Amino acid sequence: MERKSPSDIIPSIINSLKQGEQTLTQLSNSSKINRVTVSQYISAFEKGGIVEVKNDGREKLISLKNSDDTYFSLPIREQEKKVMHTIYALIRKYCNEAYGKNPAKTHVYKIIYEVMKEKNLNLPVGWYQHGPCSVLIYSGNEESEIKLDYEILIKEKSEQYCKLEPIDLQKEVYKKYDNKLYKFKEDIISGKEIDPLELLKLVPKETLDLVTDFARATMLLGWEKTRSIFFSSLWKYISLVNFKESLRTYYGDEIEEYLKDKIEEKKQEAEEQLDQVIFGYTDAKYSRDELYQRWVKQKK
């Protein structure tokens, strides 16, 4: 089998396990990595809560852990889950004490992001569609599982942010962190006629090709024709790529494999919507041009 670097080994094993439960021998064959190396990585993955290993007679059956409590079934190490469950429980406690109400997910995710930043914690919290978003889904039923030495900070942040409405809190966080991409998104929501080329300076590099096509279409058709595309599909694609990049500190390069298929799906949805609008416009403009109509039929 060919020699692989650690940066290649992890995606190879994860991709193989996405095909379903496998033995060590099967996983070695499908990933093209020797059995001893696979066994070493699986032991580390099991300790980190990424895979589940079951004994079946002489064989060990290995599978990716299903994470129903996380977005995109992303894995989280058990220790970080305990920390995050405890933070969630404390936010709920102090929000109720201060305002007599449970926090919304927006409150919880923004507060845990603030706590993570101030205490320099490595937790799976990144920027997604509406700003800071935790990979671990807040259910409202979490209990404190461990003792935290920064409970006073959680109390202060809960009292500061739970009094705000979710939309106002989003804008407050965008302003605090001077996030120009999310401010741009808010300008589009508000109906401002802004230069679409400015978007190219703000989005992740991975999205530039599609965003360039969107900017050209907006310059041709105007925001009234493309604004709905931005929010129905393009922003979902841009923000998911942004989410991936902001989670790289926690997941490393493995995040590429975890989100690759979902990102491609969102990209295709945005491309299809943009194509429909552009073809609709050109079909109307050149409806009497026989040469153009023949070309459109061939392309379709």
Secondary structure, DSSP 8 states (H G I E B T S, - for coil): -----HHHHHHHHHHHHTT--EEHHHHHHHHT--HHHHHHHHHHHHHTTSEEEEEETTEEEEEE---TTBGGG----HHHHHHHHHHHHHHHHHHHHHHSS---HHHHHHHHHHHHHHHT---SEEEETTEEEESB---S-----S--TTHHHHHHHHHHHTTS-HHHHHHHHHHHTT-HHHHHHHHHHTT----GGGGGGTS-GGGHHHHHHHHHHHHHH-HHHHHHHIIIIIHHHHHHHHHHHHTHHHHTTHHHHHHHHHHHHHHHHHHHHHHHHHHHHHHHHTTT-HHHHHHHHHH-
